[in-house]
Amino acid sequence: MASNEREIVNFCLSNGISAALYPMTYVKVLMQIGYEPCPPQPGKSFFGKPILVLPGIIGYSSHIYQRAGLGALYQGVVPHLIHKNISQQVNNGMSRYLKDSDREEEEPILDIKDFLIATAKDTASKCTAVVIAHPFHVIFVRSAAQFVGRECTYSYLYNSITHIFKTEGIPGFFSGLIPSLLYEALTLWITNVLIYTFNTVYADKGDEFAQWPPFIFNMVAQSLLYPFVVTSNCMAVTDSGLVAGQPDYMPRFKNWIQCWRWLSSRNELKRGGSIFLARRYLGPQVVVNGCAVPISCSSASS
């Protein structure tokens, strides 16, 4: 198969998989911005303690499907795919442009100077991609957030672009950019530092075990920095004119630090982090007759 044909096949396959799995991404974003349409139910913790639980992806998706049909689970898929492809192409293009022509072999970098230079180049590539693709991420998040108030402002790409430009100007396309940049840059640096340390300490590079640490280190970094993702998506919605971005769902944040502090005060910096299983409700609650009961429960996450 020719190189161009292989690239086309990979492009179609990658986007096909992303589109097929999009309902999971959609539900995750709604959780991250704090929308909980189903009331918490009594449950038990691993140690048998009474707790309140919220539905995972199956129960959440089922609620959306019953309320608005299958199409609602694919609201925002177009800007999501555009964001994904632009980010990937820009990152790859910048990486090729900045690549050290003297290092043609993909070998572990053990010299600290080479490591810092290579990681700085990777950071420049990644951050450039984030900035250029971010407007489509904002549109994607707002398209998903429309479900909360049943709006249709961001139902079409062209209408979304013109609406943001008219109401918020250019800055509106970059809502939540700073925490997104911090997430990508810090994830890259933490992952690379851990890989560099591993390659320095672990001598047997041909061992099968040596293939796993980069993946594991990246997962650890992403989990550690996940609050930046939640903050970025909340900032993309706040004061956007959508119901999901207004009180009582979330305050009108002046900056991402204020948003972070608000989420932290409610112990919600990790919301949406686990979608496959029932999620623990962390809002105000009291135990009555051996069962946890919410003190107050609204459609916004408490």
For each residue, the residues with C-beta under 8 A, 3 or more apart:
1: 5 6 9
2: 5 6
3: 6 7
4: 7 8
5: 1 2 8 9
6: 1 2 3 9 10
7: 3 4 10 11
8: 4 5 11 12
9: 1 5 6 12 13
10: 6 7 13 14
11: 7 8 14 15 85
12: 8 9 15 16
13: 9 10 16 17
14: 10 11 17 18
15: 11 12 18 19 81 84 85
16: 12 13 19 20
17: 13 14 20 21
18: 14 15 21 22 80 81 84
19: 15 16 22 74 77 81
20: 16 17
21: 17 18 24 25
22: 18 19 25 26 73 74 77 80
23: 26 27 61 73 74
24: 21 27 28 57 275
25: 21 22 28 29 80
26: 22 23 29 30 73 74 75 76 77 144
27: 23 24 30 31 57 60 61 64 73 275
28: 24 25 31 32 57 272 275
29: 25 26 32 33 140 141 144 145 233 272
30: 26 27 33 35 60 144 145 147 148
31: 27 28 34 35 36 60 271 272 275 279 301
32: 28 29 229 230 233 234 271 272
33: 29 30 141 145 148 233 234 237 244 249 250
34: 31 234 249 250 268 271 300 301
35: 30 31 145 147 148 244 249 299 300 301
36: 31 40 54 299 300 301
37: 60 63 64 67 299
38: 54 55 59 60 63
39: 294 297
40: 36 52 53 54 281 283 285 294 297
41: 52 53 54
42: 50 51 52 53 291 292 293
43: 50 51 52 53 278 292
44: 48 49 50 51
45: 48 49 50 51 280
46:
47:
48: 44 45
49: 44 45
50: 42 43 44 45 287 290 291 292
51: 42 43 44 45 280 281 292
52: 40 41 42 43 280 281 283 285 292 293 294
53: 40 41 42 43 278 279 280 281
54: 36 38 40 41 278 279 280 281
55: 38 58 59 60 63 278 279
56: 59 60 274 275 276 277 278 279
57: 24 27 28 60 61 275 276
58: 55 61 62
59: 38 55 56 62 63 278
60: 27 30 31 37 38 55 56 57 63 64 275
61: 23 27 57 58 64 65 73
62: 58 59 65 66
63: 37 38 55 59 60 66 67
64: 27 37 60 61 67 68 72 73 147
65: 61 62 68 69 70 72 73
66: 62 63
67: 37 63 64 72
68: 64 65 71 72 147
69: 65 72
70: 65 73 74
71: 68 74 75
72: 64 65 67 68 69 75 147
73: 22 23 26 27 61 64 65 70
74: 19 22 23 26 70 71 77
75: 26 71 72 143 144 146 147 155
76: 26 79 80 139 140 141 142 143 144 154
77: 19 22 26 74 80 81
78: 81 82 157
79: 76 82 83 136 137 139 140 143 157 160
80: 18 22 25 76 77 83 84 136 140
81: 15 18 19 77 78 84 85
82: 78 79 85 86 133 136 157
83: 79 80 86 87 133 134 136 137 140
84: 15 18 80 81 87 88 133
85: 11 15 81 82 88 89
86: 82 83 89 90 129 132 133 136
87: 83 84 90 91 129 130 132 133
88: 84 85 91 92 129
89: 85 86 92 93
90: 86 87 93 94 125 128 129 132 133
91: 87 88 94 95 125 126 128 129
92: 88 89 95 96
93: 89 90 96 97
94: 90 91 97 98 124 125 128 129
95: 91 92 98 99 121 122 125
96: 92 93 99
97: 93 94
98: 94 95 121 124 125
99: 95 96 103 121
100: 103 117 118 121
101: 104
102:
103: 99 100 107 114
104: 101
105:
106:
107: 103
108: 195 199 205
109: 114 115 118 196 199
110: 114 115 196 199 200
111: 114 115
112: 115 116
113: 116 117
114: 103 109 110 111 117 118
115: 109 110 111 112 118 119 192 196
116: 112 113 119 120
117: 100 113 114 120 121
118: 100 109 114 115 121 122
119: 115 116 122 123 188 189 192
120: 116 117 123 124
121: 95 98 99 100 117 118 124 125
122: 95 118 119 125 126 188 192
123: 119 120 126 127 185 188 189
124: 94 98 120 121 127 128
125: 90 91 94 95 98 121 122 128 129
126: 91 122 123 129 130 184 185 188
127: 123 124 130 131 181 184 185
128: 90 91 94 124 125 131 132
129: 86 87 88 90 91 94 125 126 132 133
130: 87 126 127 133 134 177 180 181 184
131: 127 128 134 174 177 181
132: 86 87 90 128 129
133: 82 83 84 86 87 90 129 130 136 137
134: 83 130 131 137 138 173 174 176 177 180
135: 138 139 161 164 173 174
136: 79 80 82 83 86 133 139 140
137: 79 83 133 134 140 141 176 180 236
138: 134 135 141 142 164 172 173 174 175 176 236
139: 76 79 135 136 142 143 154 157 160 161 164
140: 29 76 79 80 83 136 137 143 144
141: 29 33 76 137 138 144 145 176 233 236 237
142: 76 138 139 145 146 153 154 160 236 237 240 242
143: 75 76 79 139 140 146 154 155 160
144: 26 29 30 75 76 140 141 147
145: 29 30 33 35 141 142 148 237 240 242 244 245
146: 75 142 143 149 150 151 152 153 154 155 242 244
147: 30 35 64 68 72 75 144 150
148: 30 33 35 145 242 243 244 249 299
149: 146 242 243 244
150: 146 147
151: 146 154 242 243
152: 146 155
153: 142 146 159 160 163 241 242
154: 76 139 142 143 146 151 159 160 163
155: 75 143 146 152 159 160
156: 159 160
157: 78 79 82 139 160 161
158: 161 162
159: 153 154 155 156 162 163
160: 79 139 142 143 153 154 155 156 157 163 164
161: 135 139 157 158 164 165
162: 158 159 165 166
163: 153 154 159 160 166 167
164: 135 138 139 160 161 167 168 172 173
165: 161 162 168 169 170 172 173
166: 162 163
167: 163 164 172 241
168: 164 165 171 172 173 175 240
169: 165 172
170: 165 173 174
171: 168 174 175
172: 138 164 165 167 168 169 175 240
173: 134 135 138 164 165 168 170
174: 131 134 135 138 170 171 177
175: 138 168 171 172 235 236 237 238 240
176: 134 137 138 141 179 180 231 232 233 234 235 236 256
177: 130 131 134 174 180 181 232
178: 181 182 256
179: 176 182 183 228 229 231 232 235 256 260
180: 130 134 137 176 177 183 184 228 229 232
181: 127 130 131 177 178 184 185
182: 178 179 185 186 225 228
183: 179 180 186 187 225 228 229 232
184: 126 127 130 180 181 187 188
185: 123 126 127 181 182 188 189
186: 182 183 189 190 221 225 228
187: 183 184 190 191 218 221 222 225
188: 119 122 123 126 184 185 191 192
189: 119 123 185 186 192 193
190: 186 187 193 194 217 220 221 224 225
191: 187 188 194 195 214 217 218 221
192: 115 119 122 188 189 195 196
193: 189 190 196 197
194: 190 191 197 198 213 217 220 221
195: 108 191 192 198 199 213 214 217
196: 109 110 115 192 193 199 200
197: 193 194 200 201
198: 194 195 201 202 210 213 217
199: 108 109 110 195 196 202 205
200: 110 196 197
201: 197 198
202: 198 199 205 207 210 213
203:
204: 207 210
205: 108 199 202 210
206: 210
207: 202 204 210
208: 211
209: 212 213
210: 198 202 204 205 206 207 213
211: 208 214
212: 209 215 216
213: 194 195 198 202 209 210 216 217
214: 191 195 211 217 218
215: 212 218 219
216: 212 213 219 220
217: 190 191 194 195 198 213 214 220 221
218: 187 191 214 215 221 222
219: 215 216 222 223
220: 190 194 216 217 223 224
221: 186 187 190 191 194 217 218 224 225
222: 187 218 219 225 226
223: 219 220 226 273
224: 190 220 221
225: 182 183 186 187 190 221 222 228 229
226: 222 223 229 230 269 270 273
227: 230 231 260 263 264 269 270
228: 179 180 182 183 186 225 231 232
229: 32 179 180 183 225 226 232 233
230: 32 226 227 233 234 263 268 269 270 271 272
231: 176 179 227 228 234 235 256 259 260 263 269
232: 176 177 179 180 183 228 229 235 236 256
233: 29 32 33 141 176 229 230 236 237
234: 32 33 34 176 230 231 237 238 250 253 259 263
235: 175 176 179 231 232 238 253 256 259
236: 137 138 141 142 175 176 232 233 240
237: 33 141 142 145 175 233 234 240 242 244 245 250
238: 175 234 235 245 250 251 252 253 259
239: 245 246 252 253
240: 142 145 168 172 175 236 237 245
241: 153 167 245
242: 142 145 146 148 149 151 153 237 245 246
243: 148 149 151 246 249
244: 33 35 145 146 148 149 237 249 250
245: 145 237 238 239 240 241 242 249 250 252
246: 239 242 243 249 250 252
247: 250 251 252
248: 298 300
249: 33 34 35 148 243 244 245 246 299 300
250: 33 34 234 237 238 244 245 246 247 253 262 300
251: 238 247 258 262
252: 238 239 245 246 247
253: 234 235 238 239 250 256 258 259 262
254: 258
255: 258 259
256: 176 178 179 231 232 235 253 259 260
257: 260 261
258: 251 253 254 255 261 262
259: 231 234 235 238 253 255 256 262 263
260: 179 227 231 256 257 263 264 269
261: 257 258 264 265
262: 250 251 253 258 259 265 266
263: 227 230 231 234 259 260 266 268 269 271
264: 227 260 261 267 268 269
265: 261 262
266: 262 263 282 283 301 302
267: 264 282
268: 34 230 263 264 271 282 301
269: 226 227 230 231 260 263 264
270: 226 227 230 273
271: 31 32 34 230 263 268 301
272: 28 29 31 32 230 275
273: 223 226 270
274: 56 277 279
275: 24 27 28 31 56 57 60 272 279
276: 56 57
277: 56 274
278: 43 53 54 55 56 59
279: 31 53 54 55 56 274 275
280: 45 51 52 53 54
281: 40 51 52 53 54 285 294 302
282: 266 267 268
283: 40 52 266 294 295 296 297 301 302
284: 294 295 296 302
285: 40 52 281 292 293 294 295
286: 292 293 295
287: 50 290 291 292 293
288: 291 293
289:
290: 50 287
291: 42 50 287 288
292: 42 43 50 51 52 285 286 287
293: 42 52 285 286 287 288
294: 39 40 52 281 283 284 285 297 302
295: 283 284 285 286
296: 283 284 302
297: 39 40 283 294 302
298: 248 302
299: 35 36 37 148 249
300: 34 35 36 248 249 250
301: 31 34 35 36 266 268 271 283
302: 266 281 283 284 294 296 297 298
